[in-house]
């Protein structure tokens, strides 16, 4: 084993290779890396028959350092601090175990004296944090004081994957229970994984009353095609009486360019979805995919309202399976990403699904992608 600065031999007998160098003042060959010392004999036809000495390093994973951003899993929460295991440095996974400590004064930037550690983190939560310093011999000091740092994934007391609803609150989609957390905001918004269809009903089709009527003729044709894809075929048999009729009425509203009626009907979908069978939910998802492709074809008309409708449609698609079947959730979000590749919510959904399926490494990868994509939106 050689370490930097260790003498490997004399240049009269050895040539320096990888991880080695010759000092100009004394002709001694020194190691420049930590690793295993290795000598390589020269080819027999060379006039210089000195062996080459190398230092072969061991492959190392990422190592935290002050200023780097890490992804960590909270392991213990105490009155004045929380402990965490660092899993990634930037986008690279660590190969060794690195521990981190988030002190009470490093949780947030304001009202530090009022911070309650148990209302900021819970064991098992995934946090994005910045390395402040090397800390003591046991752990790095971490900070989540910046807006873009904090909890990016958490599990409720009931076992559900929590949905961020504000900077300080997350909600369980299974029970509706609200719990306190220090939530990360990325790209000016909370890293959000849809849990109640809100993005679809309350924003996506909340347009001016004459919006659809003012669409150019080619976009009206695309809207009619979306209506057809939403309700064609045995929609009632596949989706059930109430939802099937709602989809039929919604498609008629699109065909007639009745914007307010469209908004009113779309607002009913989340409540109807909660009572669907798995087969009906799958059928709804397929219809939303088809309709979403039509909205994608309409492009960035006006102020991008149609793209907002597309994203809302895809949110509803993702939600239609996210709480019940993790494999279906992954497939649905993959379908949505084929339509809208920079859809951060989909990556967050898939991360949560893989986490529930027990693949933490893959979950971390998708969390990182969700964070990166969100930062550009």
C-alpha positions in Angstrom: 0.0 0.0 0.0 1.4 3.4 -1.0 0.3 6.9 0.2 1.0 10.3 -1.4 4.6 11.4 -0.7 5.9 7.9 0.0 9.2 6.9 -1.6 8.8 4.3 -4.3 12.4 4.1 -5.5 15.1 5.9 -7.4 14.7 7.1 -10.9 18.0 5.4 -11.8 16.1 2.1 -11.3 12.5 2.9 -11.9 10.4 5.1 -14.2 7.3 6.8 -12.8 4.0 5.6 -14.2 0.4 6.4 -13.2 0.2 7.8 -9.6 3.9 8.4 -9.4 6.4 11.3 -10.1 10.1 12.1 -10.0 11.4 14.9 -7.8 13.6 17.1 -9.9 16.0 17.9 -7.0 16.9 14.3 -5.8 15.7 12.0 -8.6 13.6 10.0 -6.1 10.3 8.5 -7.4 7.3 9.4 -5.1 3.7 8.3 -4.9 1.1 10.9 -5.8 -2.0 8.7 -5.0 -3.1 6.3 -2.4 -3.3 2.7 -3.6 -1.4 -0.5 -4.4 2.2 -0.3 -5.6 2.7 -2.1 -8.8 5.7 -2.5 -11.1 5.6 -3.2 -14.9 8.7 -4.7 -16.6 9.7 -3.1 -19.9 9.5 -4.8 -23.3 12.7 -6.7 -24.1 13.4 -4.7 -27.3 13.6 -1.3 -25.5 17.0 0.2 -24.7 15.7 1.5 -21.4 15.2 -1.6 -19.3 14.0 0.2 -16.1 10.7 -1.1 -14.6 7.8 1.3 -14.5 6.3 1.8 -11.0 2.6 2.7 -10.7 0.1 3.3 -7.9 -3.2 1.7 -8.7 -6.0 3.4 -6.8 -9.1 1.8 -5.6 -12.4 2.9 -7.1 -14.1 5.3 -4.8 -17.6 6.7 -4.8 -18.6 10.3 -4.2 -17.4 11.9 -1.0 -19.3 14.8 0.7 -17.4 18.1 1.1 -18.4 21.6 2.3 -20.7 23.2 -0.2 -21.9 20.0 -1.9 -25.6 19.2 -2.0 -26.6 15.7 -0.8 -29.6 13.5 -0.6 -29.9 11.8 2.8 -32.3 9.5 4.7 -33.3 10.7 8.2 -32.5 7.9 10.8 -33.1 9.6 14.1 -34.8 12.8 15.4 -33.9 14.3 18.7 -34.8 17.6 20.5 -31.8 19.6 19.2 -30.7 17.6 16.1 -31.6 15.0 13.5 -29.3 12.3 12.2 -29.2 11.1 8.6 -27.4 8.7 6.3 -26.0 10.4 3.2 -26.9 8.4 0.1 -25.9 10.7 -2.8 -23.6 13.6 -3.3 -25.0 15.7 -6.2 -26.2 13.0 -8.6 -23.6 10.4 -7.6 -24.3 7.6 -5.1 -21.9 7.1 -2.2 -20.1 3.8 -1.8 -19.3 4.2 1.9 -21.4 5.1 4.8 -21.4 8.8 5.6 -23.5 10.2 8.5 -24.9 13.7 8.7 -26.3 15.8 11.5 -28.9 18.6 11.0 -28.8 20.9 14.0 -31.7 22.9 15.2 -30.1 26.2 14.0 -29.6 24.8 10.5 -33.1 23.7 9.8 -34.4 27.0 8.4 -33.2 30.6 8.0 -35.8 32.3 10.1 -37.2 32.0 13.6 -34.5 29.5 14.5 -35.4 29.6 18.2 -38.9 28.3 17.4 -37.8 25.3 15.3 -39.3 22.0 16.5 -37.1 19.1 15.2 -40.0 16.6 15.4 -42.2 18.9 13.3 -39.4 19.3 10.7 -38.3 15.7 10.1 -39.3 12.1 10.8 -37.2 9.0 10.6 -37.3 7.5 7.1 -37.8 10.8 5.3 -35.6 11.8 2.4 -34.1 15.3 2.6 -32.0 17.4 0.2 -29.4 19.3 2.2 -26.1 21.2 1.9 -22.9 20.2 3.6 -21.8 22.9 6.0 -18.6 21.4 7.3 -16.9 18.2 8.2 -18.5 18.4 11.7 -17.1 16.1 14.3 -15.4 12.7 13.8 -18.7 11.0 13.4 -20.8 13.1 11.1 -21.0 16.0 8.6 -23.0 19.1 9.6 -25.9 19.5 7.1 -28.2 22.4 6.5 -31.7 22.7 5.0 -32.0 26.5 5.7 -32.3 27.5 2.0 -35.8 27.4 0.4 -34.7 24.7 -2.1 -33.5 22.4 0.7 -35.6 20.2 3.0 -37.8 17.1 2.8 -38.4 15.8 -0.7 -40.2 12.6 0.3 -41.8 11.4 3.5 -44.1 8.7 4.7 -47.1 9.4 6.9 -48.0 7.6 10.2 -50.5 5.6 8.1 -47.8 4.4 5.6 -48.8 6.7 2.7 -46.4 8.8 0.7 -47.0 12.3 1.8 -48.0 15.1 -0.6 -46.4 18.6 0.0 -49.1 21.3 0.4 -47.0 24.1 1.7 -43.5 25.0 2.8 -44.2 23.5 6.3 -47.0 20.9 5.7 -47.4 17.6 4.0 -50.7 15.6 3.7 -51.3 11.9 3.7 -53.3 10.9 0.6 -54.8 7.9 2.4 -56.3 9.6 5.4 -56.1 13.3 4.7 -54.1 13.9 7.9 -51.7 16.9 7.7 -48.3 16.6 9.3 -45.5 19.2 9.8 -42.3 19.1 7.8 -39.6 21.5 6.5 -40.5 21.0 2.8 -38.1 21.6 0.0 -39.0 24.1 -2.7 -37.3 23.8 -6.1 -37.4 26.2 -9.0 -39.8 28.5 -7.1 -42.3 25.8 -6.2 -42.8 22.9 -3.9 -41.6 19.6 -5.3 -45.1 18.3 -5.8 -46.5 14.9 -6.3 -50.2 15.0 -7.1 -52.5 13.4 -4.6 -56.0 14.6 -5.2 -56.3 15.6 -8.8 -56.2 19.3 -7.8 -54.0 20.3 -10.6 -56.5 18.9 -13.1 -59.7 20.3 -11.8 -58.9 23.6 -10.1 -56.4 25.1 -12.6 -56.1 23.3 -15.9 -59.5 24.1 -17.3 -60.2 27.3 -15.4 -60.1 29.5 -18.5 -61.8 32.6 -19.7 -65.5 31.9 -20.6 -64.9 32.4 -24.4 -61.5 30.7 -24.5 -62.5 27.6 -26.5 -64.7 29.6 -28.8 -61.8 31.9 -29.8 -59.5 29.1 -30.8 -58.3 29.1 -34.4 -60.1 26.6 -36.6 -57.2 24.1 -36.7 -57.1 24.0 -32.9 -60.8 23.6 -32.7 -60.4 20.5 -34.8 -57.7 19.2 -32.4 -60.1 20.0 -29.5 -62.8 17.9 -31.2 -60.3 15.1 -31.7 -59.6 15.2 -28.0 -63.3 15.0 -27.3 -63.6 12.0 -29.5 -60.6 10.2 -27.8 -62.0 11.0 -24.4 -65.5 9.4 -24.9 -65.4 7.1 -28.0 -66.5 3.5 -27.8 -68.1 1.8 -24.8 -67.2 4.5 -22.4 -70.0 3.7 -20.0 -69.3 0.0 -20.0 -65.6 0.6 -19.3 -65.8 3.5 -16.8 -69.2 3.0 -15.2 -72.4 4.9 -15.6 -71.7 8.1 -13.7 -68.1 8.6 -14.9 -69.0 7.5 -18.4 -71.8 10.1 -18.6 -69.5 12.8 -17.2 -66.9 12.0 -19.9 -69.5 12.1 -22.6 -70.8 15.5 -21.4 -67.3 16.8 -21.1 -66.5 15.8 -24.7 -69.7 17.5 -25.9 -68.6 20.7 -24.0 -65.3 20.6 -25.9 -67.1 20.1 -29.2 -69.4 23.0 -28.5 -66.5 25.1 -27.2 -68.3 25.6 -23.9 -65.4 26.6 -21.6 -67.3 27.1 -18.3 -69.2 23.8 -18.7 -65.9 22.0 -19.4 -64.5 23.4 -16.1 -67.6 22.4 -14.1 -67.5 18.8 -15.4 -63.7 18.4 -15.1 -64.0 19.5 -11.4 -66.1 16.4 -10.7 -63.6 13.9 -11.9 -61.4 13.5 -8.8 -64.4 12.6 -6.6 -65.7 10.2 -9.2 -62.3 8.6 -9.6 -62.1 7.6 -5.9 -64.9 5.0 -6.3 -63.6 3.4 -9.5 -62.6 -0.2 -9.9 -59.1 -0.9 -11.0 -60.4 -1.8 -14.5 -62.4 1.5 -14.7 -59.4 3.5 -13.5 -57.2 1.9 -16.1 -59.8 2.7 -18.8 -59.9 6.3 -17.6 -56.1 6.5 -17.8 -56.0 5.3 -21.4 -58.6 7.9 -22.4 -56.7 10.7 -20.7 -53.5 9.7 -22.5 -55.2 9.9 -25.9 -56.8 13.3 -25.0 -53.5 14.5 -23.7 -51.8 13.8 -27.0 -54.3 16.1 -28.7 -53.6 18.9 -26.3 -49.9 18.4 -26.9 -50.5 18.9 -30.6 -52.1 22.3 -29.9 -48.7 23.6 -28.9 -48.1 26.9 -27.0 -51.1 28.8 -28.2 -51.9 32.1 -26.4 -50.2 32.2 -23.0 -49.7 28.4 -22.9 -53.1 27.6 -21.5 -53.4 24.5 -23.6 -50.1 23.2 -22.3 -51.4 23.8 -18.8 -54.5 21.7 -19.8 -52.2 19.0 -21.1 -50.2 18.9 -17.9 -53.4 18.8 -15.9 -54.8 16.0 -18.0 -51.5 14.1 -17.4 -51.7 14.8 -13.6 -55.1 13.2 -13.6 -53.8 10.3 -15.6 -51.0 9.7 -13.1 -53.3 10.0 -10.1 -55.7 7.5 -11.6 -53.4 4.7 -10.5 -50.8 6.1 -8.1 -52.6 5.2 -4.8 -53.5 1.6 -5.7 -51.1 -0.2 -8.0 -47.4 0.8 -8.0 -46.6 -1.1 -11.2 -49.5 0.6 -12.9 -48.4 3.9 -11.5 -45.0 3.5 -13.0 -46.5 2.5 -16.4 -48.9 5.5 -16.4 -46.2 8.0 -15.5 -43.9 6.6 -18.2 -46.8 7.1 -20.7 -47.2 10.7 -19.5 -43.4 11.3 -19.8 -43.5 10.1 -23.4 -46.0 13.0 -24.1 -44.3 15.6 -21.8 -40.7 14.6 -21.0 -40.0 17.5 -18.6 -42.8 16.6 -16.3 -41.2 16.7 -12.8 -44.3 15.4 -11.0 -44.1 12.1 -13.0 -40.5 11.5 -11.9 -41.6 12.2 -8.3 -44.5 9.7 -8.6 -42.2 7.0 -10.0 -39.7 7.7 -7.2 -42.4 7.2 -4.6 -43.6 4.0 -6.4 -40.2 2.5 -6.5 -39.7 3.4 -2.9 -42.9 1.6 -1.9 -41.7 -1.4 -4.0 -38.5 -1.5 -1.9 -36.0 -0.3 -4.5 -34.4 2.6 -2.7 -31.6 3.1 -5.2 -33.9 3.5 -8.2 -36.2 5.7 -6.1 -33.3 8.0 -5.3 -32.4 8.3 -9.0 -36.0 9.4 -9.8 -36.0 11.9 -6.9 -32.8 13.5 -8.2 -34.3 13.7 -11.8 -37.5 15.3 -10.4 -35.5 17.9 -8.5 -33.3 18.6 -11.5 -36.2 19.0 -13.9 -38.1 21.1 -11.4 -35.2 23.5 -11.2 -35.5 24.4 -14.9 -39.3 25.0 -15.0 
